[in-house]
Amino acid sequence: MLIISYSSLRGGVSVATERGETSRSVLLIQKARPSDSGNYQCNPSNARTANVTVHVLNG
């Protein structure tokens, strides 16, 4: 499980949240690189946990 650090020197990592009847958050990773690959988890206090596995490939 990867822990997102918004204060790391890497920079370019943020979350955009749209609030409404159904809220939605999006994790943005600018200039993604293979080291950003891994299992990401969203664990909101008022909903079920969601997981996704991300593979960043050299292209």
N, C-alpha and C positions, 0 to 999 in steps of 0.2 A: 504494500500500500504506500503510495507516495503522499507526502505531506506538502501542501502548497505553502510556500513562504513568500508573501507579498513584499517583504522587505529585503529579499536576497539581492545580491549584486547582479544576478542574471537579468532582472528587469523583464518587461514585456509580458507579465502574467497578471491578468485581472479577471474579475467576474462582473458581468452585466446582468442586472436583475430587472425584470418587468413585473411590476406588482399589479394585481387586479383580482377579479373573482378567481381566476386561476393564475397563480404566479409562476414565473419561469426564470431560471438562472442559466447563464451560459458561461463556461470557462473559456477564456481567450488566451492562447499561448502564441505570441508573435515569434516568428523565426524559429519554429519548432525544429528540434534536432533529435537524433536517435536517443540521446540520454533522457529525453522527455517521455519516452515510451514507458508504459506501465499500467497498473490498475488504479483508476481514479474512482473516488467514492464521494457522493453527495449525501450528507446525513442531516437533513432538516429536522427541527424540533417538532414540527407538526405534520410530518408525512413520512412515508416509508423511505428507507435508504435505497439509493440507486447506485449501481456500479457500471463501469465501462472499462474495457481494456483498449488502450491506445497503442498503435504501432506506428512509429515515425520511421519512414524508409528514406534512404538516400535516393534522389531522383535526378 
